[in-house]
Amino acid sequence: RVSARCLAGQHPMSLEFRAKRRLGQFDYEAEFSAADEILVLFGHSGAGKSLTLQFTAGLLRPDAGHIALDGQVLFDSATKTNAPPQARRVGYVVQELALFEHMNVRDNVAFGLPKGTDRGKRISELLHLLDLAGYEKRRPRSLSGGQRQRVALARAIAREAPLLLLDEPFSALDDSLRTSMRKELLRLRNELGLTILFVTHDLREAHFLADRVAVFDNGRILQIGPRDEIFKRPSSRRVAQLTGTANVWRGTVKSLDEGSAAVDVEGALFHSASVSGLAPGKSVDVMVRAERVNLRRDLTVDSGAPNQFLAEIVSEYAYGSTHTLHLRPEGPGPEMEVEIAARPYEVLGIATRKRFAVEIEPADIHVVPADG
C-alpha cells in the first residue's frame, strides 16, 4: 500500500477560520482553528455547519472575517483578499458526491489533478490507496455506494489538498457501509496526516470520528473542545440537549464541600464532583447521560453513599443492542432515563422486574450555572 503521507508530500496544515455573514434572517458568526485532526462540526440542520465548509472552500463569501490555511490567506475582508475555489488547497466532498456519470473512475479521479502532475502515477497511487485498483474503466452508476464514496474521496485528495471538507458524505449509505466508510476515513486521515472538517448531525458518527467537536446552533459555536469533554461536560443546557444528554434537570446548590457540590433536584439531593463557578443558593442545570446511570439487582441503599435511591421502571424501549428505560424514584427526585446494553439487561432480569436500586457516580453528574 502506498504511504499517503508520502503521497501528500507535506506536513499537516493548520486552518484559521473567522467569518461573519448575514443571510436574510440568519446571522452567522464563528471562529475556530484546526490542525492535524478531525474536527466534527455537529448540530441540527440549518445550524451553520455547511456554511462553514462553503466559506472555507470559497463557494460563498463571508461579509467579514479571515480564513488562512497554514499562513496562506484564503479570505480577508480587511485586505479584500478572496482566493478563488480552484486556488484553495482543499478537497470537498458533499452528500450528493457530484461524480461525473459520463466519465469512468479513472477520469473522475483525474479531474481533480493539478497541472504538471504525473497523471498515470498519481492516479495509480490514489486508486491503490482507496482500494479501487481494477475499477479504472467502470462508470459511477455501476459501483456500489461505498465504492462511489471512495471515488469521491480519491478525487478530493487528488488535488494534493491538505485540508479535506466533508459534508455528511456517508448519510445516504446503509449502516454497514457507513461504518465501513468511517473506518476508511480514519485510516486515510492517519496515513495522510490530513486536517478534516466533517459535518454531521449523527451523534454516533461524531463519537466515532472526532478528535474535537464544535457544536453549532443558530449560526454560532456554542462549545468547541475534545470529543469526550463535549459529551461528558457540556457547557450549557442547550449543548447537553444537542449532544444527547437525556437527563437535564433544574436544581439549586445546597452546599459545597471539598471539591463536591450537593444540589437539590425536586427534593432529592444529588452530589456532584463538578463545582466550577457554583455557590450555595445558585440555580443550576444538572446533567447525567443515560448510559452513566447504574442499576443494581439488590434493593439495598446505603444512606451514607451519595446518589443512591430506589426507583421503578415505568416504561422501556428496545433498540436491538441497547434498551432505554424510564425510571421514577420511589421518593422525591426527578424521573430519569437509563440506557443499558442488551447483555446487562438480561443479566439483571429487567424484563421480569420493575424495582431497582439506582446509583450515579458523582463524577458522572455535571453541573453548570442555569444561565449557561
ZADRENVO-619946 format. One record per residue (C-alpha): x, y, z; residue number from 0. Coordinates in steps of 0.25 Angstrom, whole numbers, always signed. Layout:
{c1 = X | c2 = Y | c3 = Z | num = NUM};
...
END
This chain:
{c1 = +0 | c2 = +0 | c3 = +0 | num = 0};
{c1 = +5 | c2 = +14 | c3 = -3 | num = 1};
{c1 = +8 | c2 = +23 | c3 = +8 | num = 2};
{c1 = -2 | c2 = +34 | c3 = +8 | num = 3};
{c1 = +7 | c2 = +43 | c3 = +15 | num = 4};
{c1 = +18 | c2 = +42 | c3 = +4 | num = 5};
{c1 = +7 | c2 = +43 | c3 = -6 | num = 6};
{c1 = +3 | c2 = +56 | c3 = +0 | num = 7};
{c1 = +17 | c2 = +60 | c3 = +1 | num = 8};
{c1 = +15 | c2 = +71 | c3 = +12 | num = 9};
{c1 = +13 | c2 = +73 | c3 = +27 | num = 10};
{c1 = -1 | c2 = +74 | c3 = +33 | num = 11};
{c1 = -6 | c2 = +88 | c3 = +31 | num = 12};
{c1 = -14 | c2 = +98 | c3 = +41 | num = 13};
{c1 = -27 | c2 = +105 | c3 = +38 | num = 14};
{c1 = -30 | c2 = +118 | c3 = +44 | num = 15};
{c1 = -45 | c2 = +122 | c3 = +42 | num = 16};
{c1 = -53 | c2 = +134 | c3 = +46 | num = 17};
{c1 = -65 | c2 = +138 | c3 = +38 | num = 18};
{c1 = -78 | c2 = +146 | c3 = +39 | num = 19};
{c1 = -89 | c2 = +146 | c3 = +29 | num = 20};
{c1 = -104 | c2 = +151 | c3 = +29 | num = 21};
{c1 = -113 | c2 = +143 | c3 = +20 | num = 22};
{c1 = -127 | c2 = +148 | c3 = +21 | num = 23};
{c1 = -132 | c2 = +146 | c3 = +36 | num = 24};
{c1 = -120 | c2 = +136 | c3 = +38 | num = 25};
{c1 = -108 | c2 = +142 | c3 = +45 | num = 26};
{c1 = -95 | c2 = +134 | c3 = +45 | num = 27};
{c1 = -82 | c2 = +137 | c3 = +53 | num = 28};
{c1 = -72 | c2 = +126 | c3 = +56 | num = 29};
{c1 = -57 | c2 = +126 | c3 = +60 | num = 30};
{c1 = -48 | c2 = +113 | c3 = +62 | num = 31};
{c1 = -35 | c2 = +107 | c3 = +58 | num = 32};
{c1 = -32 | c2 = +93 | c3 = +53 | num = 33};
{c1 = -19 | c2 = +85 | c3 = +51 | num = 34};
{c1 = -15 | c2 = +71 | c3 = +48 | num = 35};
{c1 = -29 | c2 = +66 | c3 = +53 | num = 36};
{c1 = -43 | c2 = +62 | c3 = +50 | num = 37};
{c1 = -51 | c2 = +74 | c3 = +55 | num = 38};
{c1 = -66 | c2 = +70 | c3 = +55 | num = 39};
{c1 = -76 | c2 = +81 | c3 = +52 | num = 40};
{c1 = -88 | c2 = +76 | c3 = +60 | num = 41};
{c1 = -102 | c2 = +81 | c3 = +61 | num = 42};
{c1 = -116 | c2 = +81 | c3 = +55 | num = 43};
{c1 = -119 | c2 = +84 | c3 = +40 | num = 44};
{c1 = -118 | c2 = +99 | c3 = +37 | num = 45};
{c1 = -109 | c2 = +102 | c3 = +49 | num = 46};
{c1 = -98 | c2 = +107 | c3 = +40 | num = 47};
{c1 = -89 | c2 = +95 | c3 = +38 | num = 48};
{c1 = -89 | c2 = +94 | c3 = +23 | num = 49};
{c1 = -88 | c2 = +109 | c3 = +22 | num = 50};
{c1 = -74 | c2 = +108 | c3 = +29 | num = 51};
{c1 = -69 | c2 = +98 | c3 = +18 | num = 52};
{c1 = -74 | c2 = +107 | c3 = +7 | num = 53};
{c1 = -67 | c2 = +119 | c3 = +13 | num = 54};
{c1 = -54 | c2 = +111 | c3 = +14 | num = 55};
{c1 = -55 | c2 = +105 | c3 = +0 | num = 56};
{c1 = -58 | c2 = +119 | c3 = -6 | num = 57};
{c1 = -72 | c2 = +115 | c3 = -11 | num = 58};
{c1 = -78 | c2 = +126 | c3 = -2 | num = 59};
{c1 = -72 | c2 = +139 | c3 = +2 | num = 60};
{c1 = -73 | c2 = +144 | c3 = +17 | num = 61};
{c1 = -77 | c2 = +158 | c3 = +20 | num = 62};
{c1 = -65 | c2 = +159 | c3 = +29 | num = 63};
{c1 = -54 | c2 = +151 | c3 = +34 | num = 64};
{c1 = -41 | c2 = +144 | c3 = +32 | num = 65};
{c1 = -38 | c2 = +130 | c3 = +27 | num = 66};
{c1 = -24 | c2 = +125 | c3 = +25 | num = 67};
{c1 = -18 | c2 = +111 | c3 = +22 | num = 68};
{c1 = -4 | c2 = +109 | c3 = +28 | num = 69};
{c1 = -2 | c2 = +124 | c3 = +27 | num = 70};
{c1 = -7 | c2 = +126 | c3 = +13 | num = 71};
{c1 = -19 | c2 = +135 | c3 = +13 | num = 72};
{c1 = -31 | c2 = +130 | c3 = +6 | num = 73};
{c1 = -40 | c2 = +141 | c3 = +10 | num = 74};
{c1 = -38 | c2 = +154 | c3 = +18 | num = 75};
{c1 = -49 | c2 = +165 | c3 = +18 | num = 76};
{c1 = -39 | c2 = +176 | c3 = +23 | num = 77};
{c1 = -30 | c2 = +174 | c3 = +11 | num = 78};
{c1 = -41 | c2 = +170 | c3 = +1 | num = 79};
{c1 = -34 | c2 = +156 | c3 = -1 | num = 80};
{c1 = -43 | c2 = +145 | c3 = -7 | num = 81};
{c1 = -35 | c2 = +134 | c3 = -14 | num = 82};
{c1 = -44 | c2 = +126 | c3 = -24 | num = 83};
{c1 = -48 | c2 = +112 | c3 = -21 | num = 84};
{c1 = -38 | c2 = +106 | c3 = -30 | num = 85};
{c1 = -27 | c2 = +113 | c3 = -24 | num = 86};
{c1 = -30 | c2 = +108 | c3 = -10 | num = 87};
{c1 = -23 | c2 = +95 | c3 = -6 | num = 88};
{c1 = -36 | c2 = +88 | c3 = -1 | num = 89};
{c1 = -43 | c2 = +75 | c3 = -4 | num = 90};
{c1 = -58 | c2 = +76 | c3 = -3 | num = 91};
{c1 = -68 | c2 = +64 | c3 = -3 | num = 92};
{c1 = -83 | c2 = +66 | c3 = -1 | num = 93};
{c1 = -94 | c2 = +57 | c3 = +1 | num = 94};
{c1 = -98 | c2 = +56 | c3 = -13 | num = 95};
{c1 = -84 | c2 = +53 | c3 = -18 | num = 96};
{c1 = -86 | c2 = +60 | c3 = -31 | num = 97};
{c1 = -78 | c2 = +49 | c3 = -39 | num = 98};
{c1 = -78 | c2 = +51 | c3 = -54 | num = 99};
{c1 = -86 | c2 = +39 | c3 = -59 | num = 100};
{c1 = -81 | c2 = +40 | c3 = -73 | num = 101};
{c1 = -67 | c2 = +38 | c3 = -68 | num = 102};
{c1 = -61 | c2 = +25 | c3 = -63 | num = 103};
{c1 = -54 | c2 = +24 | c3 = -50 | num = 104};
{c1 = -40 | c2 = +28 | c3 = -55 | num = 105};
{c1 = -45 | c2 = +41 | c3 = -62 | num = 106};
{c1 = -53 | c2 = +45 | c3 = -50 | num = 107};
{c1 = -41 | c2 = +44 | c3 = -41 | num = 108};
{c1 = -32 | c2 = +51 | c3 = -51 | num = 109};
{c1 = -42 | c2 = +62 | c3 = -52 | num = 110};
{c1 = -36 | c2 = +67 | c3 = -39 | num = 111};
{c1 = -21 | c2 = +66 | c3 = -42 | num = 112};
{c1 = -13 | c2 = +79 | c3 = -43 | num = 113};
{c1 = -6 | c2 = +83 | c3 = -56 | num = 114};
{c1 = +8 | c2 = +77 | c3 = -57 | num = 115};
{c1 = +5 | c2 = +65 | c3 = -49 | num = 116};
{c1 = +10 | c2 = +51 | c3 = -54 | num = 117};
{c1 = -5 | c2 = +47 | c3 = -56 | num = 118};
{c1 = -2 | c2 = +32 | c3 = -58 | num = 119};
{c1 = +6 | c2 = +30 | c3 = -46 | num = 120};
{c1 = -3 | c2 = +39 | c3 = -37 | num = 121};
{c1 = -16 | c2 = +32 | c3 = -42 | num = 122};
{c1 = -10 | c2 = +18 | c3 = -39 | num = 123};
{c1 = -5 | c2 = +23 | c3 = -25 | num = 124};
{c1 = -19 | c2 = +28 | c3 = -22 | num = 125};
{c1 = -27 | c2 = +16 | c3 = -27 | num = 126};
{c1 = -18 | c2 = +7 | c3 = -19 | num = 127};
{c1 = -19 | c2 = +16 | c3 = -7 | num = 128};
{c1 = -34 | c2 = +15 | c3 = -7 | num = 129};
{c1 = -35 | c2 = +0 | c3 = -11 | num = 130};
{c1 = -41 | c2 = +4 | c3 = -25 | num = 131};
{c1 = -30 | c2 = -3 | c3 = -34 | num = 132};
{c1 = -37 | c2 = -11 | c3 = -45 | num = 133};
{c1 = -49 | c2 = -1 | c3 = -45 | num = 134};
{c1 = -42 | c2 = +9 | c3 = -54 | num = 135};
{c1 = -51 | c2 = +7 | c3 = -66 | num = 136};
{c1 = -64 | c2 = +6 | c3 = -58 | num = 137};
{c1 = -75 | c2 = +17 | c3 = -59 | num = 138};
{c1 = -80 | c2 = +22 | c3 = -45 | num = 139};
{c1 = -94 | c2 = +16 | c3 = -48 | num = 140};
{c1 = -88 | c2 = +2 | c3 = -48 | num = 141};
{c1 = -82 | c2 = +4 | c3 = -34 | num = 142};
{c1 = -87 | c2 = +1 | c3 = -20 | num = 143};
{c1 = -90 | c2 = +13 | c3 = -11 | num = 144};
{c1 = -77 | c2 = +11 | c3 = -3 | num = 145};
{c1 = -69 | c2 = +10 | c3 = -16 | num = 146};
{c1 = -75 | c2 = +23 | c3 = -21 | num = 147};
{c1 = -71 | c2 = +29 | c3 = -8 | num = 148};
{c1 = -57 | c2 = +25 | c3 = -9 | num = 149};
{c1 = -56 | c2 = +31 | c3 = -23 | num = 150};
{c1 = -61 | c2 = +44 | c3 = -18 | num = 151};
{c1 = -50 | c2 = +43 | c3 = -7 | num = 152};
{c1 = -39 | c2 = +40 | c3 = -17 | num = 153};
{c1 = -43 | c2 = +52 | c3 = -26 | num = 154};
{c1 = -43 | c2 = +61 | c3 = -14 | num = 155};
{c1 = -29 | c2 = +56 | c3 = -9 | num = 156};
{c1 = -24 | c2 = +57 | c3 = -24 | num = 157};
{c1 = -23 | c2 = +72 | c3 = -23 | num = 158};
{c1 = -12 | c2 = +69 | c3 = -12 | num = 159};
{c1 = -21 | c2 = +76 | c3 = -3 | num = 160};
{c1 = -16 | c2 = +76 | c3 = +12 | num = 161};
{c1 = -30 | c2 = +81 | c3 = +17 | num = 162};
{c1 = -42 | c2 = +72 | c3 = +14 | num = 163};
{c1 = -56 | c2 = +77 | c3 = +15 | num = 164};
{c1 = -67 | c2 = +66 | c3 = +17 | num = 165};
{c1 = -81 | c2 = +70 | c3 = +17 | num = 166};
{c1 = -89 | c2 = +58 | c3 = +22 | num = 167};
{c1 = -83 | c2 = +49 | c3 = +12 | num = 168};
{c1 = -88 | c2 = +36 | c3 = +18 | num = 169};
{c1 = -102 | c2 = +39 | c3 = +21 | num = 170};
{c1 = -108 | c2 = +33 | c3 = +9 | num = 171};
{c1 = -102 | c2 = +19 | c3 = +12 | num = 172};
{c1 = -107 | c2 = +8 | c3 = +20 | num = 173};
{c1 = -102 | c2 = +5 | c3 = +34 | num = 174};
{c1 = -92 | c2 = -5 | c3 = +30 | num = 175};
{c1 = -86 | c2 = +3 | c3 = +18 | num = 176};
{c1 = -86 | c2 = +15 | c3 = +27 | num = 177};
{c1 = -78 | c2 = +8 | c3 = +38 | num = 178};
{c1 = -68 | c2 = +3 | c3 = +27 | num = 179};
{c1 = -66 | c2 = +17 | c3 = +21 | num = 180};
{c1 = -64 | c2 = +23 | c3 = +35 | num = 181};
{c1 = -53 | c2 = +13 | c3 = +37 | num = 182};
{c1 = -47 | c2 = +16 | c3 = +23 | num = 183};
{c1 = -47 | c2 = +31 | c3 = +27 | num = 184};
{c1 = -39 | c2 = +29 | c3 = +40 | num = 185};
{c1 = -29 | c2 = +21 | c3 = +32 | num = 186};
{c1 = -27 | c2 = +31 | c3 = +22 | num = 187};
{c1 = -26 | c2 = +42 | c3 = +32 | num = 188};
{c1 = -15 | c2 = +35 | c3 = +39 | num = 189};
{c1 = -8 | c2 = +31 | c3 = +27 | num = 190};
{c1 = -9 | c2 = +45 | c3 = +20 | num = 191};
{c1 = -8 | c2 = +54 | c3 = +32 | num = 192};
{c1 = -20 | c2 = +62 | c3 = +27 | num = 193};
{c1 = -27 | c2 = +72 | c3 = +35 | num = 194};
{c1 = -42 | c2 = +69 | c3 = +33 | num = 195};
{c1 = -55 | c2 = +77 | c3 = +35 | num = 196};
{c1 = -66 | c2 = +67 | c3 = +36 | num = 197};
{c1 = -81 | c2 = +72 | c3 = +36 | num = 198};
{c1 = -91 | c2 = +63 | c3 = +43 | num = 199};
{c1 = -103 | c2 = +63 | c3 = +51 | num = 200};
{c1 = -101 | c2 = +48 | c3 = +55 | num = 201};
{c1 = -97 | c2 = +46 | c3 = +70 | num = 202};
{c1 = -91 | c2 = +32 | c3 = +67 | num = 203};
{c1 = -83 | c2 = +38 | c3 = +55 | num = 204};
{c1 = -78 | c2 = +49 | c3 = +64 | num = 205};
{c1 = -73 | c2 = +40 | c3 = +75 | num = 206};
{c1 = -67 | c2 = +30 | c3 = +65 | num = 207};
{c1 = -59 | c2 = +41 | c3 = +57 | num = 208};
{c1 = -56 | c2 = +53 | c3 = +65 | num = 209};
{c1 = -43 | c2 = +57 | c3 = +71 | num = 210};
{c1 = -50 | c2 = +70 | c3 = +74 | num = 211};
{c1 = -65 | c2 = +75 | c3 = +73 | num = 212};
{c1 = -70 | c2 = +88 | c3 = +70 | num = 213};
{c1 = -85 | c2 = +89 | c3 = +74 | num = 214};
{c1 = -93 | c2 = +99 | c3 = +65 | num = 215};
{c1 = -106 | c2 = +105 | c3 = +68 | num = 216};
{c1 = -113 | c2 = +116 | c3 = +60 | num = 217};
{c1 = -101 | c2 = +121 | c3 = +53 | num = 218};
{c1 = -92 | c2 = +120 | c3 = +66 | num = 219};
{c1 = -82 | c2 = +111 | c3 = +72 | num = 220};
{c1 = -87 | c2 = +108 | c3 = +86 | num = 221};
{c1 = -75 | c2 = +100 | c3 = +90 | num = 222};
{c1 = -63 | c2 = +94 | c3 = +84 | num = 223};
{c1 = -53 | c2 = +84 | c3 = +90 | num = 224};
{c1 = -48 | c2 = +70 | c3 = +91 | num = 225};
{c1 = -59 | c2 = +60 | c3 = +88 | num = 226};
{c1 = -60 | c2 = +54 | c3 = +102 | num = 227};
{c1 = -61 | c2 = +67 | c3 = +108 | num = 228};
{c1 = -72 | c2 = +72 | c3 = +99 | num = 229};
{c1 = -81 | c2 = +59 | c3 = +102 | num = 230};
{c1 = -77 | c2 = +58 | c3 = +117 | num = 231};
{c1 = -76 | c2 = +73 | c3 = +121 | num = 232};
{c1 = -86 | c2 = +81 | c3 = +112 | num = 233};
{c1 = -85 | c2 = +96 | c3 = +115 | num = 234};
{c1 = -100 | c2 = +98 | c3 = +116 | num = 235};
{c1 = -113 | c2 = +92 | c3 = +116 | num = 236};
{c1 = -114 | c2 = +95 | c3 = +100 | num = 237};
{c1 = -101 | c2 = +88 | c3 = +98 | num = 238};
{c1 = -106 | c2 = +76 | c3 = +106 | num = 239};
{c1 = -119 | c2 = +75 | c3 = +99 | num = 240};
{c1 = -112 | c2 = +75 | c3 = +85 | num = 241};
{c1 = -101 | c2 = +65 | c3 = +89 | num = 242};
{c1 = -111 | c2 = +55 | c3 = +94 | num = 243};
{c1 = -111 | c2 = +57 | c3 = +109 | num = 244};
{c1 = -124 | c2 = +50 | c3 = +113 | num = 245};
{c1 = -125 | c2 = +55 | c3 = +127 | num = 246};
{c1 = -125 | c2 = +70 | c3 = +129 | num = 247};
{c1 = -131 | c2 = +76 | c3 = +142 | num = 248};
{c1 = -132 | c2 = +89 | c3 = +149 | num = 249};
{c1 = -127 | c2 = +89 | c3 = +163 | num = 250};
{c1 = -121 | c2 = +98 | c3 = +174 | num = 251};
{c1 = -108 | c2 = +97 | c3 = +180 | num = 252};
{c1 = -109 | c2 = +94 | c3 = +195 | num = 253};
{c1 = -95 | c2 = +93 | c3 = +199 | num = 254};
{c1 = -80 | c2 = +92 | c3 = +195 | num = 255};
{c1 = -70 | c2 = +83 | c3 = +202 | num = 256};
{c1 = -56 | c2 = +79 | c3 = +198 | num = 257};
{c1 = -58 | c2 = +78 | c3 = +183 | num = 258};
{c1 = -72 | c2 = +74 | c3 = +182 | num = 259};
{c1 = -86 | c2 = +80 | c3 = +182 | num = 260};
{c1 = -99 | c2 = +76 | c3 = +188 | num = 261};
{c1 = -111 | c2 = +80 | c3 = +179 | num = 262};
{c1 = -125 | c2 = +79 | c3 = +182 | num = 263};
{c1 = -133 | c2 = +74 | c3 = +170 | num = 264};
{c1 = -148 | c2 = +73 | c3 = +172 | num = 265};
{c1 = -146 | c2 = +69 | c3 = +187 | num = 266};
{c1 = -135 | c2 = +59 | c3 = +185 | num = 267};
{c1 = -120 | c2 = +63 | c3 = +188 | num = 268};
{c1 = -110 | c2 = +59 | c3 = +177 | num = 269};
{c1 = -95 | c2 = +60 | c3 = +180 | num = 270};
{c1 = -86 | c2 = +65 | c3 = +168 | num = 271};
{c1 = -71 | c2 = +66 | c3 = +166 | num = 272};
{c1 = -74 | c2 = +78 | c3 = +157 | num = 273};
{c1 = -73 | c2 = +90 | c3 = +165 | num = 274};
{c1 = -67 | c2 = +101 | c3 = +156 | num = 275};
{c1 = -74 | c2 = +114 | c3 = +157 | num = 276};
{c1 = -84 | c2 = +109 | c3 = +167 | num = 277};
{c1 = -89 | c2 = +115 | c3 = +180 | num = 278};
{c1 = -99 | c2 = +112 | c3 = +190 | num = 279};
{c1 = -113 | c2 = +116 | c3 = +186 | num = 280};
{c1 = -109 | c2 = +117 | c3 = +172 | num = 281};
{c1 = -119 | c2 = +112 | c3 = +161 | num = 282};
{c1 = -112 | c2 = +101 | c3 = +153 | num = 283};
{c1 = -115 | c2 = +91 | c3 = +142 | num = 284};
{c1 = -111 | c2 = +77 | c3 = +146 | num = 285};
{c1 = -107 | c2 = +67 | c3 = +135 | num = 286};
{c1 = -106 | c2 = +52 | c3 = +134 | num = 287};
{c1 = -104 | c2 = +44 | c3 = +122 | num = 288};
{c1 = -114 | c2 = +32 | c3 = +121 | num = 289};
{c1 = -102 | c2 = +22 | c3 = +120 | num = 290};
{c1 = -96 | c2 = +27 | c3 = +133 | num = 291};
{c1 = -107 | c2 = +23 | c3 = +142 | num = 292};
{c1 = -105 | c2 = +9 | c3 = +148 | num = 293};
{c1 = -115 | c2 = -1 | c3 = +153 | num = 294};
{c1 = -113 | c2 = -12 | c3 = +164 | num = 295};
{c1 = -120 | c2 = -25 | c3 = +166 | num = 296};
{c1 = -121 | c2 = -23 | c3 = +181 | num = 297};
{c1 = -131 | c2 = -13 | c3 = +187 | num = 298};
{c1 = -122 | c2 = -8 | c3 = +198 | num = 299};
{c1 = -118 | c2 = +6 | c3 = +198 | num = 300};
{c1 = -106 | c2 = +12 | c3 = +206 | num = 301};
{c1 = -111 | c2 = +24 | c3 = +213 | num = 302};
{c1 = -97 | c2 = +29 | c3 = +215 | num = 303};
{c1 = -93 | c2 = +27 | c3 = +200 | num = 304};
{c1 = -96 | c2 = +38 | c3 = +190 | num = 305};
{c1 = -107 | c2 = +37 | c3 = +179 | num = 306};
{c1 = -113 | c2 = +24 | c3 = +183 | num = 307};
{c1 = -128 | c2 = +22 | c3 = +183 | num = 308};
{c1 = -139 | c2 = +12 | c3 = +179 | num = 309};
{c1 = -147 | c2 = +14 | c3 = +166 | num = 310};
{c1 = -158 | c2 = +7 | c3 = +158 | num = 311};
{c1 = -157 | c2 = +5 | c3 = +143 | num = 312};
{c1 = -169 | c2 = +12 | c3 = +137 | num = 313};
{c1 = -166 | c2 = +9 | c3 = +122 | num = 314};
{c1 = -156 | c2 = +3 | c3 = +113 | num = 315};
{c1 = -152 | c2 = +3 | c3 = +99 | num = 316};
{c1 = -143 | c2 = -8 | c3 = +92 | num = 317};
{c1 = -133 | c2 = -4 | c3 = +81 | num = 318};
{c1 = -126 | c2 = -17 | c3 = +78 | num = 319};
{c1 = -113 | c2 = -15 | c3 = +85 | num = 320};
{c1 = -118 | c2 = -6 | c3 = +95 | num = 321};
{c1 = -130 | c2 = -3 | c3 = +104 | num = 322};
{c1 = -135 | c2 = +11 | c3 = +108 | num = 323};
{c1 = -142 | c2 = +11 | c3 = +122 | num = 324};
{c1 = -151 | c2 = +22 | c3 = +128 | num = 325};
{c1 = -150 | c2 = +21 | c3 = +144 | num = 326};
{c1 = -158 | c2 = +28 | c3 = +154 | num = 327};
{c1 = -152 | c2 = +29 | c3 = +168 | num = 328};
{c1 = -160 | c2 = +24 | c3 = +180 | num = 329};
{c1 = -157 | c2 = +36 | c3 = +188 | num = 330};
{c1 = -154 | c2 = +51 | c3 = +184 | num = 331};
{c1 = -146 | c2 = +54 | c3 = +172 | num = 332};
{c1 = -147 | c2 = +55 | c3 = +156 | num = 333};
{c1 = -151 | c2 = +44 | c3 = +147 | num = 334};
{c1 = -139 | c2 = +39 | c3 = +138 | num = 335};
{c1 = -135 | c2 = +32 | c3 = +126 | num = 336};
{c1 = -125 | c2 = +20 | c3 = +127 | num = 337};
{c1 = -118 | c2 = +13 | c3 = +115 | num = 338};
{c1 = -113 | c2 = -1 | c3 = +117 | num = 339};
{c1 = -107 | c2 = -11 | c3 = +108 | num = 340};
{c1 = -114 | c2 = -24 | c3 = +104 | num = 341};
{c1 = -105 | c2 = -33 | c3 = +112 | num = 342};
{c1 = -106 | c2 = -26 | c3 = +125 | num = 343};
{c1 = -121 | c2 = -24 | c3 = +122 | num = 344};
{c1 = -122 | c2 = -39 | c3 = +122 | num = 345};
{c1 = -113 | c2 = -42 | c3 = +134 | num = 346};
{c1 = -121 | c2 = -32 | c3 = +143 | num = 347};
{c1 = -134 | c2 = -39 | c3 = +139 | num = 348};
{c1 = -140 | c2 = -25 | c3 = +135 | num = 349};
{c1 = -151 | c2 = -32 | c3 = +126 | num = 350};
{c1 = -157 | c2 = -38 | c3 = +139 | num = 351};
{c1 = -156 | c2 = -28 | c3 = +150 | num = 352};
{c1 = -158 | c2 = -13 | c3 = +151 | num = 353};
{c1 = -152 | c2 = -9 | c3 = +164 | num = 354};
{c1 = -137 | c2 = -6 | c3 = +165 | num = 355};
{c1 = -126 | c2 = +1 | c3 = +173 | num = 356};
{c1 = -120 | c2 = +13 | c3 = +165 | num = 357};
{c1 = -107 | c2 = +19 | c3 = +167 | num = 358};
{c1 = -99 | c2 = +30 | c3 = +160 | num = 359};
{c1 = -85 | c2 = +33 | c3 = +162 | num = 360};
{c1 = -82 | c2 = +48 | c3 = +166 | num = 361};
{c1 = -72 | c2 = +49 | c3 = +154 | num = 362};
{c1 = -84 | c2 = +46 | c3 = +145 | num = 363};
{c1 = -93 | c2 = +57 | c3 = +150 | num = 364};
{c1 = -89 | c2 = +70 | c3 = +142 | num = 365};
{c1 = -94 | c2 = +83 | c3 = +148 | num = 366};
{c1 = -93 | c2 = +97 | c3 = +141 | num = 367};
{c1 = -100 | c2 = +110 | c3 = +145 | num = 368};
{c1 = -114 | c2 = +111 | c3 = +140 | num = 369};
{c1 = -111 | c2 = +123 | c3 = +131 | num = 370};
{c1 = -101 | c2 = +115 | c3 = +123 | num = 371};
END
